[in-house]
Amino acid sequence: MHKSGDVILGGLFQVHFFSSVADLSFTSQPQQPTCHGFYELGFRQAQTMAFAIDEINRNSNLLPNVTLGYTLYDNCVTLGIGFRAALSLASGQEENIILDNRCTGNLPVIGIVGDSSSTHSIAISNVLGLYRVPMVSYFATCSCLTDRQKYPSFFRTIPSDAFQVRAMIQILKHFGWTWAGLLVSDDDYGLHAARSLQSDLSLSGEGCLAYFEILPWDKDMDELRRIVNVMKMSSARVVIVFAHHSRILQYHITDFWMASEAWTEATVLQTPQLMPYLGGTLGIAIRRGEIPGLREFLLQIRPDLHHNNSYGNSMVNQFWEFTFKCRFAPAPTGWVEGRGTLCTGEEDLDHVDSEFLDISNLRPEYNVYKAVYALAYSLDDMLRCKPGRGPFRGHSCATLQTLEPWQLIYYLEMVNFTTPFGDQVSFDENGDVVPIYDVMNWLWLPDGNIKIQTVGEVKRSAFKGEELILDEDKIFWNFESKKPPRSVCSESCPPGTHMVRKKEEPKCCFDCIPCSEGKTTNKSNSLECTNCPEDFWSNPQRDHCVPKKTEFLSYHEPLGICLTAISLLGTFICVIVLGIFFYHRRTPIIRANNSELSFQLLLSLKLCFLCSLLFIGRPRLWTCQLRHAAFGISFVLCVSCILVKTMVVLAVFKASKPGGGTSLKWFGAMQQRGTVLFLTAIQAAICTTWLVSSSPTPHKNTQYHNDKIIYECAVGSTVGFAVLLGYIGMLAFLSFLIAFLVRNLPDSFNEAKLITFSMLIFCAVWVAFVPVYISSPGNYADAVEVFAILASSFGLLVTLFGPKCYIILLRPELNTKKAIMARRNGTQIFHIQ
C-alpha cells in the first residue's frame, strides 16, 4: 500500500498468515513469493497507520505545510519477506511506484513502523541500526531489544517483556503465589522472557519456578506428553505461559493459567471447548486505547478507491473478498458453478458483523497509532529547529531537503506527547515507551459465551514507580471455591519460626524450625531469629521478647518469710535473755560469769540476728555494702567477747594457784573492754579497706538460668571477703583452742566447757558454709549465708546462755553464793567481778 507525500514513512504488517516460496533451483530467475490466508486484524493495523497519517495531514498544528506519505508492506509472517521489505524501504530500491502520469520514482523513507514479531525486529534492527534508520515497533516485546549497542535506532510503543515479567511477578506477589510453572515458546519471544523471569524472580525473592519447559513448534507428541506429566506431577497450581498458543491444551490441564499478552489476545484459544480449562485465566494485555474517527475511516474502504495502485488494490480486494465471501471477476474456475457470489464493490461494510469494524478493543492498533504520531512529532520538532541553535555540528538544523534518517533519532529520543485517550508517550534511554499494561480475565458466561474483561492495570510512573491496580471483585475464578488457588511449595512459616531451606530444592521449599530459646521473630517467613535484648527472654511462642523473670531472696516468698521470722525470733530471744540478765544482774550466777562481757555478747548476738535481714530483699548498693560489713563486725564483736571471756576464765584459774596472782592484773575491766574494742577495730579496718578498694555491688546473674535474672550482690573483691571470714575464723578457732585447754577446771566457776561446745558448733557451721555457699545457685547462696548466720547465732545463744537461764528461771536454788562457792577457791571469782 502506498500514498505519496513530502516525507514517506514505511510500515511492516502481518496481513497474511502463510507464504509460498518458489524452489530455488539456481537455473532460472526465482519467482516472487506468494502470500495467502488473509488476516483481517493485520489489515486493520495497516489501515490504522494510514488513518493516523491522514489525520496528521489534516492537523494544521502538526507538521504544517508538510504532507506525510506511506509505503506499507505485508511480511506474511515470514522473516525473509519482512527482511527484504525493510531493506527495500531503507535503501530506496523497491520497485518504482507510479505516482501519476508525469512522475515515477521513490521518495525517502525516514522511519519504519514495525515489525510485529520480536524475531523479525531483531534481524531487521541489526541492519537498520547500521544506517541509523529509526524503527518503531508496535508489537515486539523481547527485552533483548533494549540493548542500545546492538539496536541503536530501535524504539517501540509496547512495553518490553522485562516490564511484562515484573507485572506478572507483582500479580504473583499480590495473590501469594510463590510456586509456579513456566511454559515458553521456542523462539526469541519465549526464551528471552523466560530468562528475564528467572532473573527477576531470583533477585526479588518473590517466588520460584517449579518447572521450566519449552513448548515445541512441531508435532512432537512425545515431548508434549513429557511436559504434561511434569505439570501433573508438580505441586504448582499456577502456570505462567509466554507463547502464542500450543497443542498442550489438548491434554486438558486444569491448572490456573497466567498468560502473556500474546496468549491473552489469541482468539483461537477463546473457544467454548477450551473454557473448562482456560476459564478464569489472568493475562497481561496491551493497553487498550480509543481512536476517534477510525471506524468511519475503515467504512470508507472501497475496492475502486485504489484502482491506480496495484499494491493497495490487491490487498483491499482480498479484504473485500474475505469479508463478503465473494470473488472479483474474473472468478476462479468453478467458483460460480459452486454457487459462489461475485463481488461488485458496492457491498455495505456497515452491515457486516465483522471483527474488523469492532473498535471497542483496540490494542495493537493503538500502538500503531502512537508509533506514527511519535515519528510525526519528532519530525515536527526537528523542522521547528532554529538555525544556529540546532543539535548537530555547528549548531545546525536538519531541513526537509537534506533530511537524513539518523537525524530523526535525536528528536525521537526526546519526544513527549499525550494521545487523545490521555496516555503519555515518551521513550527512555533504551527506546522503551512509558510502560502500561491492562490485566485481563477470561470470563466464562453461563450461556457458554466468552468475555475477556479488564480487571486492572500495571503501570509505571515517576512518582509511584511500578504499581498494580486490581479489581478483585470482578475476577472470575474457574474453581468450585470461587477463590484464588493456593500455589506454594511450603506454607509460610508463622512468627516464632524461621525458614531452613530444603536440601537440593528451590529456596521456596523450606522447613519451619522454631526459634531457639532467647531468640524470636515476629514476622512470617523470617530467615533467622534475632536475639532478645539483655534483660529480655523469648516467650513460649518465640514471637516476641518478654522481660526476664527476676529472682532474689524476697520477703514475700516462703523461704524469705521463714528466715525473717527466725531472725526476728532470735532477736526477740536476745532481748528476753538480756532482760533476764539485767533483772538478775546482782545474783551470783550473773556476777560469777563476767556480767559486763555477757551483756556485750548478748548485744552482739542481737546484731548478728538483725544483720541477716540485710541479705533478704532486692539487692541495692547500700544493702550490698552494709550486709557483709555488718555481718563481719557483729560476729567479730561476738567472738571477741567469747575470746576475752575464755581468757579471763583461764587467768582466774591460774590466779587461784600459789604465785599466780599476777596474771589477773592483765585482765581487768578496762583491759577486757580494750581487747574487745581492738579486735573489733581490726575487722572494721578490713571492711573499710574492702569497701573502698572494691565494694560489693548489685549484680544481674544469668549464669544459672538464661530466662531469669537473679539479683545478687557481687562481693567485688574475693580476697576482701576471704580475709573477713578468715579473721572471724581465726578468732573463733583461738577461742575454741583456749576453751578446750581449760575444759577440765572445777565446774562451779568453769564456763570453758560451754564455750568449747559453742565454738565447736560455730566452727562446724562456718566450715560447712564455705563449700555450700560456693555451690549454691542464685538466691540460694544468700539463703545459705543467712542460715549460717542464724545457726551460729542460735548456737552461741543456746550454749552460752541456755544453762544460765535454766538455773535463773527453773533452778533458783542453784543461783546462790553457797552453791557457787561449793568448791575450793571459788571466792576469787567474786573478787575479780
C-alpha positions in Angstrom: 0.0 0.0 0.0 1.4 3.4 -0.9 0.5 7.0 -0.6 2.6 9.8 -1.9 3.8 12.7 0.3 6.7 15.1 1.0 8.1 12.6 3.5 7.4 8.9 3.4 7.0 6.6 6.5 7.4 2.8 6.0 5.3 0.1 7.6 5.6 -3.7 8.1 2.4 -5.6 8.9 1.1 -9.1 9.1 -1.7 -9.2 6.5 -1.4 -12.9 5.5 -0.7 -15.9 7.7 1.2 -18.0 5.2 3.6 -17.7 2.3 4.8 -19.9 -0.6 8.4 -19.5 -1.7 9.4 -21.0 -5.1 12.1 -23.6 -5.1 15.5 -22.1 -5.7 17.0 -24.2 -8.5 19.6 -21.6 -9.5 18.8 -22.3 -13.1 16.2 -19.6 -13.7 15.2 -16.4 -12.2 13.3 -17.1 -8.9 9.6 -16.3 -8.7 8.3 -13.8 -6.2 6.8 -15.4 -3.0 3.1 -15.5 -2.8 1.0 -15.0 0.4 -2.3 -16.5 1.4 -4.5 -16.8 4.4 -5.9 -13.3 4.8 -5.6 -11.8 8.4 -8.2 -9.0 8.7 -6.8 -7.7 12.0 -3.4 -7.3 10.4 -5.0 -5.4 7.6 -6.8 -3.2 10.2 -3.4 -2.4 11.8 -2.1 -1.3 8.4 -5.2 0.8 7.9 -4.7 2.3 11.3 -1.3 3.7 10.1 -3.0 5.0 7.0 -5.7 6.7 9.2 -3.1 8.2 11.6 -1.1 9.7 8.6 -4.3 11.0 7.1 -5.3 12.6 10.5 -1.8 14.2 10.8 -2.1 15.7 7.3 -5.4 17.3 8.3 -3.9 18.7 11.5 -2.7 22.3 10.9 -0.8 22.4 14.1 1.3 19.3 13.5 3.7 19.3 10.5 2.2 22.3 8.8 3.0 22.6 5.1 4.4 19.0 5.1 2.5 16.1 3.7 3.2 12.6 5.1 3.0 9.6 2.8 3.5 5.9 3.5 4.6 2.7 1.9 3.3 -0.4 3.7 4.5 -4.0 3.2 3.0 -7.3 4.1 5.5 -9.6 5.8 3.3 -12.7 5.6 4.7 -13.8 9.0 7.9 -14.8 7.2 11.3 -13.4 8.2 12.7 -13.4 4.7 9.8 -11.4 3.2 9.7 -8.9 6.1 13.5 -8.5 6.0 13.5 -7.9 2.2 10.7 -5.3 2.6 12.6 -3.5 5.3 15.8 -3.3 3.3 13.8 -2.1 0.3 12.3 0.7 2.4 15.6 1.7 3.9 17.6 1.6 0.6 15.0 3.0 -1.7 15.5 0.1 -4.1 11.9 -1.1 -4.1 10.1 -1.3 -7.4 9.3 2.1 -8.8 5.8 3.3 -7.9 3.9 5.2 -10.5 2.7 8.3 -8.7 0.9 9.8 -11.7 1.4 10.2 -15.5 4.2 12.6 -15.2 6.4 11.3 -12.3 7.9 8.0 -11.5 10.3 7.3 -8.6 10.8 6.8 -4.8 10.7 9.4 -2.1 12.9 8.9 1.0 11.7 6.7 3.9 12.7 8.4 7.1 11.3 5.8 9.5 9.6 2.4 9.7 6.7 1.4 11.8 7.0 -2.4 12.6 7.8 -5.2 12.8 5.2 -7.1 14.9 7.5 -10.1 15.7 10.4 -9.9 18.1 12.4 -12.3 16.0 11.8 -10.2 12.8 12.6 -7.0 14.7 15.9 -8.3 16.0 17.0 -9.3 12.5 15.8 -6.1 10.8 17.1 -3.8 13.6 20.5 -5.3 13.3 20.8 -4.0 9.8 18.8 -0.8 10.1 20.8 0.2 13.1 23.9 0.3 11.0 22.3 3.1 8.9 20.6 4.7 11.9 17.1 4.3 10.3 14.6 4.7 13.1 12.3 1.7 13.6 9.3 2.0 15.9 7.7 -1.4 16.6 4.2 -1.8 17.9 4.3 -5.4 19.0 7.9 -6.6 19.5 8.3 -7.1 23.2 11.6 -9.0 23.6 13.7 -7.5 26.4 16.8 -8.1 24.3 15.8 -5.2 22.1 16.7 -2.7 24.8 20.4 -3.2 24.1 21.3 0.2 22.5 24.7 -1.1 21.4 23.1 -3.7 19.1 19.9 -1.8 18.3 20.7 1.9 18.4 17.8 3.0 16.2 15.1 0.7 17.7 12.1 2.1 19.5 8.7 0.6 20.5 5.3 1.7 21.7 4.7 -1.5 23.5 6.3 -2.3 26.9 9.2 -4.8 26.8 8.9 -8.2 28.3 11.1 -7.1 31.1 8.2 -4.9 32.4 5.7 -7.6 31.5 7.7 -10.1 33.6 7.7 -7.6 36.5 4.0 -7.1 36.1 3.5 -10.9 36.4 5.7 -11.0 39.4 3.6 -8.3 41.0 0.4 -10.4 40.4 2.2 -13.5 41.8 3.1 -11.5 44.9 -0.4 -10.0 45.2 -2.1 -13.4 45.4 0.7 -15.1 47.4 1.7 -17.5 44.6 5.3 -18.3 45.3 5.4 -21.6 43.4 4.6 -21.6 39.7 5.4 -23.4 36.5 6.7 -21.7 33.3 5.9 -22.6 29.7 7.5 -20.7 26.8 7.6 -20.9 23.1 10.8 -21.9 21.3 11.7 -18.5 19.9 13.3 -15.2 20.9 10.0 -14.0 22.5 9.6 -17.0 24.8 13.3 -17.7 25.6 14.2 -14.1 26.5 11.0 -13.8 28.6 12.0 -17.0 30.5 15.5 -15.7 31.1 14.1 -12.4 32.4 11.5 -14.0 34.6 14.1 -16.4 36.2 16.5 -13.5 36.8 13.8 -11.2 38.3 12.4 -13.9 40.5 15.8 -14.7 41.8 16.6 -11.0 42.6 13.2 -10.2 44.1 12.9 -13.4 46.1 9.1 -13.3 45.5 8.8 -16.9 44.2 10.3 -19.9 42.5 9.7 -21.9 39.4 8.6 -25.5 39.9 9.5 -26.3 36.4 10.5 -24.6 33.2 9.6 -26.2 29.8 10.0 -25.1 26.2 7.0 -25.8 24.0 8.0 -27.4 20.7 6.8 -25.8 17.4 6.4 -29.1 15.6 4.1 -32.0 16.4 6.5 -33.7 18.8 3.8 -35.7 20.8 6.4 -37.4 23.0 7.8 -34.1 24.1 4.3 -32.7 24.8 3.4 -35.8 26.8 6.6 -35.4 28.8 5.8 -31.8 29.6 2.2 -32.7 30.6 3.5 -35.4 33.0 5.8 -32.8 34.6 2.9 -30.4 35.0 0.7 -33.0 36.6 3.4 -34.3 38.9 4.2 -30.8 40.1 2.6 -29.3 43.2 2.4 -25.9 41.5 -1.2 -24.9 40.7 -0.3 -21.7 38.7 1.2 -21.9 35.2 2.9 -18.9 33.6 2.9 -19.0 29.8 4.8 -16.9 27.2 3.5 -18.3 23.9 1.0 -17.7 21.2 -0.8 -21.0 21.5 0.1 -24.6 21.9 -1.1 -28.1 21.3 -0.5 -28.8 25.0 -4.1 -27.6 25.7 -5.4 -30.8 24.1 -4.3 -32.6 27.3 -6.8 -30.6 29.4 -4.6 -29.2 32.0 -6.8 -27.9 34.9 -4.1 -25.6 36.5 -4.6 -21.9 36.7 -3.1 -20.0 33.7 -1.4 -16.7 33.8 -0.7 -15.6 30.3 1.5 -13.1 28.5 -0.1 -10.6 26.0 0.4 -13.0 23.0 -1.7 -15.7 24.7 -4.2 -13.3 26.2 -5.1 -11.9 22.8 -5.1 -15.2 21.0 -8.7 -15.5 19.7 -8.0 -19.1 18.6 -7.9 -20.1 22.2 -11.2 -18.3 23.2 -13.5 -21.2 22.4 -16.2 -23.0 24.4 -14.3 -26.2 24.1 -11.3 -24.8 26.0 -13.1 -22.7 28.5 -13.4 -25.5 31.1 -9.6 -25.4 31.3 -8.8 -21.8 30.3 -11.7 -20.0 32.0 -10.5 -17.6 34.7 -7.2 -17.1 33.0 -5.4 -13.9 34.1 -3.4 -12.3 31.4 -1.3 -9.3 30.6 -2.7 -7.4 27.6 -1.5 -4.4 25.6 -3.0 -1.2 26.7 -6.5 -0.7 25.2 -7.0 2.7 23.6 -9.6 4.7 21.7 -9.0 6.2 18.3 -11.8 8.6 17.4 -12.8 8.5 13.7 -11.1 5.2 12.9 -14.3 3.3 12.3 -15.6 5.9 9.9 -12.2 5.7 8.1 -12.5 1.9 7.8 -16.0 2.2 6.4 -14.7 4.3 3.5 -12.6 1.4 2.2 -13.8 0.5 -1.3 -12.1 -1.7 -3.9 -12.4 1.0 -6.5 -10.8 3.7 -4.4 -7.3 2.3 -5.1 -7.6 1.2 -8.7 -4.4 3.2 -9.6 -2.3 1.3 -7.0 -1.7 -2.3 -7.8 -0.4 -2.9 -4.2 -3.3 -1.4 -2.5 -5.9 -2.7 -4.9 -4.7 -6.3 -4.5 -4.8 -6.0 -0.7 -8.1 -4.2 -0.5 -9.6 -6.7 -3.0 -8.5 -9.6 -0.8 -10.0 -7.9 2.2 -13.3 -7.4 0.4 -13.4 -11.0 -0.8 -12.6 -12.2 2.7 -15.3 -10.1 4.4 -18.1 -10.7 2.0 -17.2 -14.3 1.0 -17.2 -13.3 -2.7 -14.8 -13.2 -5.6 -14.0 -10.4 -8.1 -14.2 -11.1 -11.7 -12.6 -13.0 -13.3 -13.6 -15.5 -10.6 -11.6 -18.7 -10.1 -12.6 -21.7 -12.1 -15.6 -23.4 -10.5 -16.5 -20.5 -8.2 -19.7 -19.5 -9.9 -20.6 -23.1 -10.7 -20.2 -23.8 -7.0 -22.8 -21.1 -6.2 -20.2 -18.6 -5.1 -21.1 -14.9 -5.4 -19.2 -12.3 -7.3 -18.1 -9.1 -5.7 -19.5 -5.8 -7.0 -17.6 -3.4 -4.8 -21.0 -1.9 -3.8 -21.4 -4.1 -0.7 -22.0 -2.3 2.6 -19.4 -2.8 5.2 -21.6 -1.2 7.9 -24.0 -4.1 7.8 -21.4 -6.9 8.2 -20.8 -8.5 11.6 -17.0 -8.4 11.4 -14.3 -8.1 14.0 -12.6 -5.7 11.5 -15.1 -2.9 12.5 -15.2 -3.7 16.2 -13.1 -0.9 17.6 -14.0 -1.4 21.2 -10.8 -3.4 21.9 -8.0 -1.5 20.0 -4.7 -2.7 21.4 -2.0 -3.3 18.7 -3.8 -0.7 16.6 -3.4 1.8 19.4 0.3 1.1 19.5 0.5 1.6 15.7 -1.3 4.9 16.2 1.2 6.0 18.8 4.2 4.9 16.7 3.1 7.0 13.8 2.5 10.0 16.0 5.8 9.6 17.7 7.6 9.8 14.3 5.4 12.8 13.3 6.1 14.7 16.5 9.8 14.0 16.2 9.8 15.3 12.6 7.8 18.3 13.7 10.3 19.2 16.5 13.1 18.8 14.0 11.6 21.1 11.5 10.9 23.7 14.2 14.6 24.0 14.9 16.0 27.5 14.7 19.3 27.9 12.7 22.3 28.4 15.0 20.6 26.6 17.9 20.4 23.1 16.4 21.8 19.9 18.0 24.0 19.0 15.0 27.5 20.1 14.0 28.0 23.8 14.2 24.6 24.1 15.9 23.0 23.4 12.6 19.5 22.2 12.0 18.2 19.5 9.6 16.0 20.5 6.7 13.4 18.7 4.7 15.6 18.8 1.7 18.7 17.5 3.4 16.9 15.2 5.9 18.7 12.0 6.9 17.0 9.3 8.9 19.7 9.3 11.7 18.9 13.0 12.4 15.4 12.0 13.4 16.7 9.6 16.1 17.9 12.6 18.2 14.4 14.1 18.3 12.7 10.7 18.7 14.6 10.1 21.9 13.2 13.3 23.4 9.6 13.1 22.0 6.9 13.6 24.6 3.2 13.9 23.8 -0.2 12.8 25.1 -2.7 10.9 23.0 -6.4 11.9 22.8 -7.1 8.9 25.0 -4.9 10.5 27.7 -1.8 8.3 27.6 1.6 9.9 27.7 4.1 8.7 25.1 7.8 9.1 25.6 10.9 6.9 25.3 13.6 6.1 27.8 17.3 5.8 27.2 16.7 2.2 25.8 13.9 3.3 23.4 11.2 1.8 25.5 7.9 3.6 26.0 6.5 4.5 29.4 5.0 1.1 30.3 1.4 0.3 31.0 -0.5 -3.0 30.7 -4.1 -4.0 31.2 -4.8 -7.1 33.3 -7.4 -9.2 31.6 -9.6 -12.0 32.9 -11.2 -14.7 30.8 -14.8 -14.8 31.9 -16.9 -17.8 31.1 -20.5 -16.7 31.0 -23.4 -19.0 32.0 -24.7 -19.1 28.4 -21.4 -20.5 27.2 -20.1 -17.3 25.7 -16.7 -15.9 26.5 -15.9 -12.4 27.6 -12.4 -11.0 28.0 -12.8 -8.3 30.7 -10.3 -5.8 32.0 -9.8 -6.2 35.8 -6.9 -4.0 36.4 -3.7 -2.4 35.1 0.0 -2.4 35.8 1.9 0.8 35.1 5.0 2.7 36.0 5.2 6.4 36.9 7.9 8.7 38.0 6.2 9.2 41.4 4.8 5.8 42.4 7.1 3.5 40.5 5.6 0.2 39.3 2.0 0.0 40.5 -0.5 -2.9 40.3 -4.2 -2.0 40.5 -6.7 -4.9 40.6 -10.5 -5.0 41.0 -10.7 -8.5 42.6 -14.4 -8.4 42.8 -14.6 -8.6 39.0 -12.2 -11.6 38.7 -13.8 -14.9 37.6 -12.1 -17.9 39.3 -12.8 -21.1 37.5 -12.9 -23.2 40.7 -15.6 -24.5 42.9 -14.5 -22.3 45.8 -14.6 -19.2 43.5 -11.5 -18.1 45.2 -7.8 -17.7 44.0 -5.9 -21.0 44.0 -3.2 -21.8 46.5 0.2 -22.3 44.9 3.1 -22.6 47.3 5.9 -25.2 47.7 5.9 -24.7 51.5 3.4 -22.9 53.7 4.5 -19.7 55.3 6.5 -20.0 58.5 4.5 -18.4 61.3 6.0 -16.0 63.7 8.3 -17.8 66.1 9.8 -19.9 63.5 12.4 -19.4 60.8 12.9 -20.9 57.4 15.5 -23.6 56.7 15.8 -24.4 53.0 15.4 -28.0 52.0 18.4 -29.6 50.6 18.8 -29.5 46.8 15.4 -27.8 46.3 14.5 -24.2 45.4 14.5 -21.6 48.1 10.7 -21.5 48.2 10.8 -25.1 49.6 11.7 -25.0 53.2 11.0 -26.3 56.7 9.8 -24.1 59.5 12.1 -24.5 62.5 11.1 -23.0 65.9 13.4 -20.3 67.2 15.8 -21.4 70.0 15.4 -20.1 73.5 16.3 -16.5 73.8 15.6 -15.8 70.1 12.4 -14.6 68.5 10.9 -13.4 65.3 7.6 -11.6 65.0 7.5 -11.9 61.2 6.3 -14.6 58.9 8.9 -16.3 56.7 11.9 -15.0 58.6 15.3 -16.2 57.5 16.7 -16.1 61.0 15.7 -15.4 64.6 17.1 -12.4 66.5 18.5 -12.5 70.0 16.4 -10.8 72.7 17.9 -7.8 74.5 20.0 -8.5 77.6 17.1 -8.2 80.1 14.5 -10.0 77.9 13.7 -13.6 77.0 11.6 -15.3 74.4 8.0 -16.1 75.2 6.8 -19.8 74.7 5.6 -18.9 71.2 9.0 -17.4 70.4 7.3 -14.5 68.6 8.3 -11.7 70.9 10.6 -10.9 73.8 9.3 -10.5 77.3 11.1 -9.2 80.4 13.0 -11.9 82.1 11.7 -13.1 85.5 13.6 -11.6 88.4 14.6 -13.7 91.3 16.1 -12.8 94.7 15.6 -13.8 98.3 12.4 -11.9 98.9 10.4 -11.1 102.0 7.3 -12.3 100.1 8.3 -15.8 99.3 8.1 -18.7 101.9 11.9 -19.1 102.3 12.3 -15.3 102.9 9.4 -15.2 105.3 10.8 -18.2 107.3 14.3 -16.7 107.6 12.9 -13.3 108.5 10.7 -14.8 111.2 13.7 -16.8 112.6 15.9 -13.7 112.6 13.3 -11.7 114.4 12.7 -14.6 116.8 16.5 -14.8 117.6 16.5 -11.0 118.2 13.5 -11.3 120.4 15.1 -14.1 122.5 18.2 -12.0 122.8 16.1 -9.1 124.2 14.4 -11.5 126.6 17.7 -13.0 127.8 19.1 -9.5 128.1 16.2 -8.5 130.2 16.5 -11.6 132.4 20.2 -11.0 132.9 19.6 -7.3 133.6 16.9 -8.1 136.1 19.0 -10.7 137.9 22.3 -8.9 137.4 23.1 -8.9 141.1 22.6 -12.7 141.5 25.7 -14.9 142.0 25.3 -16.7 138.7 25.4 -13.5 136.7 28.2 -11.9 138.7 30.3 -15.1 138.7 30.3 -15.2 134.8 31.6 -11.8 134.0 28.3 -9.8 133.6 29.7 -7.0 131.5 31.0 -9.4 128.8 27.8 -11.3 128.9 25.8 -8.1 128.2 28.2 -7.2 125.4 27.9 -10.7 124.0 24.1 -10.6 124.1 24.2 -7.2 122.3 26.5 -8.5 119.6 24.3 -11.6 119.1 21.3 -9.3 118.7 23.2 -7.5 116.0 24.1 -10.8 114.4 20.4 -11.8 114.1 19.5 -8.4 112.7 22.2 -8.2 110.1 20.8 -11.3 108.5 17.8 -9.2 107.4 20.2 -7.2 105.1 20.5 -10.4 103.0 16.7 -10.5 102.3 15.1 -8.2 99.8 16.2 -6.9 96.4 19.9 -6.1 96.5 20.8 -2.5 96.3 24.1 -0.7 96.5 23.7 0.3 100.2 22.5 -3.1 101.3 25.3 -4.9 99.4 27.9 -2.7 101.1 26.3 -2.9 104.5 25.4 -6.6 104.7 28.9 -8.0 104.8 30.3 -5.2 106.8 27.6 -5.5 109.4 27.9 -9.3 109.4 31.7 -9.2 109.8 31.8 -6.6 112.6 28.9 -8.1 114.5 30.4 -11.6 114.5 33.9 -10.3 115.4 32.3 -8.4 118.3 30.6 -11.6 119.4 33.6 -13.8 119.1 35.9 -11.2 120.7 33.7 -11.2 123.7 33.8 -15.0 123.9 37.6 -15.0 123.4 38.1 -12.4 126.2 35.7 -14.4 128.4 37.7 -17.6 127.8 41.0 -15.8 128.6 39.5 -14.4 131.8 38.5 -17.9 132.9 42.0 -19.1 132.2 43.6 -16.2 134.1 41.3 -16.7 137.1 42.2 -20.4 137.3 45.9 -19.6 137.2 45.4 -16.8 139.8 43.8 -19.3 142.2 47.0 -21.2 142.4 50.0 -20.1 144.6 52.1 -17.5 142.9 49.5 -16.9 140.1 48.0 -13.6 141.3 50.0 -11.5 138.9 48.1 -12.9 135.9 44.9 -11.1 136.9 46.4 -7.6 136.5 46.3 -8.0 132.7 42.6 -8.8 132.7 40.9 -6.1 134.5 37.6 -4.4 133.3 39.5 -1.8 131.2 41.7 -4.4 129.6 38.7 -6.5 128.7 36.9 -3.7 127.0 40.1 -2.6 125.2 40.8 -6.0 123.9 37.2 -6.4 122.5 37.4 -2.9 121.0 40.8 -3.6 119.5 39.9 -6.9 117.9 36.6 -5.4 116.5 38.5 -2.3 115.2 40.7 -4.7 113.1 37.6 -6.1 111.4 36.2 -2.6 110.9 39.5 -1.7 109.2 39.3 -4.8 107.0 35.7 -3.9 106.0 36.6 -0.3 105.3 39.5 -1.3 103.0 37.3 -3.7 101.2 34.5 -1.2 100.6 36.9 1.5 99.5 39.0 -0.7 97.1 36.4 -3.0 95.6 33.0 -2.5 97.0 30.2 -5.1 96.7 27.6 -4.1 94.1 24.3 -5.3 92.9 24.7 -7.8 90.1 22.3 -9.4 87.5 23.3 -13.0 87.3 22.2 -15.0 84.3 24.7 -17.8 84.7 22.4 -20.3 86.1 19.1 -19.6 84.2 19.0 -17.8 80.8 15.4 -16.9 81.2 15.8 -15.5 84.7 17.7 -12.6 86.2 19.0 -13.5 89.6 19.7 -10.3 91.6 22.6 -10.8 93.9 25.4 -8.9 95.5 28.8 -9.4 93.8 31.4 -9.4 96.6 33.6 -7.2 94.5 36.9 -8.5 96.0 37.0 -12.2 96.8 40.2 -11.5 98.8 38.4 -9.0 101.0 35.6 -11.4 101.6 38.0 -14.2 102.4 40.0 -12.0 104.8 36.8 -11.0 106.6 35.7 -14.6 107.0 39.3 -15.7 107.8 39.6 -13.2 110.6 36.3 -14.4 112.2 37.5 -18.0 111.8 40.9 -17.2 113.4 39.2 -15.6 116.5 36.7 -18.5 116.7 39.5 -21.1 116.5 41.6 -19.3 119.1 38.6 -19.2 121.4 37.9 -22.8 120.8 41.5 -23.7 121.5 41.8 -21.8 124.8 38.4 -23.1 126.0 39.4 -26.6 125.1 42.6 -26.3 127.2 40.7 -25.2 130.3 37.7 -27.5 129.9 38.7 -29.6 133.0 38.6 -26.7 135.5 36.2 -27.1 138.5 32.5 -26.9 137.4 31.5 -24.4 140.0 33.0 -21.5 138.2 34.1 -23.1 134.9 32.4 -21.7 131.7 35.1 -23.2 129.4 33.1 -26.3 128.5 30.1 -24.2 127.3 32.5 -22.0 125.3 34.2 -25.1 123.8 30.9 -26.6 122.8 29.6 -23.2 121.4 32.8 -22.7 119.4 32.6 -26.2 118.1 29.1 -25.5 116.7 30.2 -22.1 115.4 33.2 -23.5 113.5 31.3 -26.5 112.2 28.6 -24.2 110.8 31.0 -21.9 109.0 33.3 -24.7 107.8 30.3 -26.3 106.2 29.1 -22.9 104.9 32.0 -22.3 102.6 31.5 -25.2 100.1 27.7 -25.0 100.3 27.8 -21.2 99.6 30.1 -21.6 96.6 27.9 -24.4 95.1 24.5 -22.8 95.8 22.9 -21.1 92.7 21.4 -17.7 92.7 19.4 -16.5 95.7 20.0 -19.8 97.5 23.6 -18.5 98.2 22.1 -15.7 100.2 19.8 -18.1 102.0 22.7 -20.3 102.9 24.6 -17.3 104.3 21.5 -16.2 106.3 21.1 -19.8 107.5 24.7 -19.9 108.6 24.4 -16.6 110.5 21.2 -17.7 112.2 22.5 -21.2 113.0 25.8 -20.0 114.5 24.0 -17.2 116.4 21.5 -19.6 117.9 24.3 -22.0 118.7 26.1 -19.4 120.7 22.9 -18.1 122.3 21.7 -21.5 123.4 25.0 -23.0 124.5 26.3 -19.9 126.4 23.1 -18.6 127.9 20.7 -21.5 128.0 22.2 -23.2 131.1 22.3 -19.9 133.0 18.7 -19.1 132.1 17.7 -22.6 133.2 19.3 -22.0 136.6 17.9 -18.5 136.9 14.4 -19.4 136.0 13.9 -23.1 136.8 16.6 -23.8 139.5 16.9 -20.7 141.5 18.3 -22.8 144.5 21.5 -23.1 142.5 21.7 -19.4 142.0 23.2 -18.8 145.5 26.5 -17.8 146.8 26.8 -21.1 148.7 26.2 -23.2 145.6 28.6 -21.1 143.6 31.4 -21.5 146.4 30.8 -25.2 146.9 34.3 -25.8 145.6 37.6 -24.7 146.8 39.0 -21.2 145.9 35.8 -20.3 144.2 35.6 -16.9 146.0 38.3 -15.4 143.8 35.8 -15.1 141.0 33.7 -12.7 143.1 36.8 -10.7 143.8 37.5 -10.3 140.1 33.9 -9.2 139.4 
